[in-house]
C-alpha cells in the first residue's frame, strides 16, 4: 500500500492505481468523458485534470493516466483545476452542443457562456468508440485518421468495413450521441436548464472543502473567516 494525500487528507492506495482510481475508491467525483473502467486509459478529454505537488511546484495532470506514488499530494478541486475544466467544457460544447452529457457538465460546473465558434461536428474525439470496438468487440472496424483539425474517426479508407458487425456499441458508449433535452434545434448554445449554485468555498479556500461533496455543491456551507463568530 502507498500513502498519498488527497485534498489534505492522508489515505492509502494500491500500487499501480491511477489518481482517478484512488479518488473514486474514496468516493470523490472527478468528471471524465474519455474514461471507462472496461477500456484502456486514454487521457483525451482532459476533464479529469487534478493539481499535484505543493507550493509553487504544482502542475495539472490527467488523473486517469497519472500513476500514484508514495507521498503524492493531490488536490482535485482547486480554483485552477475548476477553471481548466470549464475551459474544456466550453471547447467541447463548441464541437458538440447537441450532447446532453456535455450540457449537463456545463450546468454542473457553472459554464454559462460559450466563447468559441460552434462547429457542430458532434464528435469530441474521446476515443471511446474506437477503444470499445477494438478492446471489447474485437473488431477494429473504426479508428482515428489524420491529425490536427483534420482528425476524424472513420473506417479504413472511408469505405464500408466488413469487420463491423453493426452491434451499435460505438453509439451506445458515445457521450455526444445522447441528444440534449431541448432537441437539436435549441435556441441557445448553452442549455443551463439544470444549473447548480456555485460553491462558495472555492472563493474562500481556493478549493472545495467537503470531502464527500454533498454539502459543497449547495454553495451555502462556508463563511468567510471574518464573518465567523
Buried (B, 14 or more C-beta within 10 A) or exposed (E): EBEBBBBEEEBEBEEEBBBBBBBBEBEBEBBBBBBBEEBEBBBBBBBBBBBBBEEEEBEBBBBBBBEBEEEBBBBBBBBBBBEBBBBBBBBBBBBBBBBBBBBBBBBBBBBEEBEEEEEEEBBBBBBBBBBBBBBBBEBBBBBEBEEEEEEEBEBEEEEEBEBBEEBEBBEEBBBBBBBBEBEEEBEEBBBBEEBEEEBBBBEBBBBBBBBEBEBBBEBEBBEEEEEEE
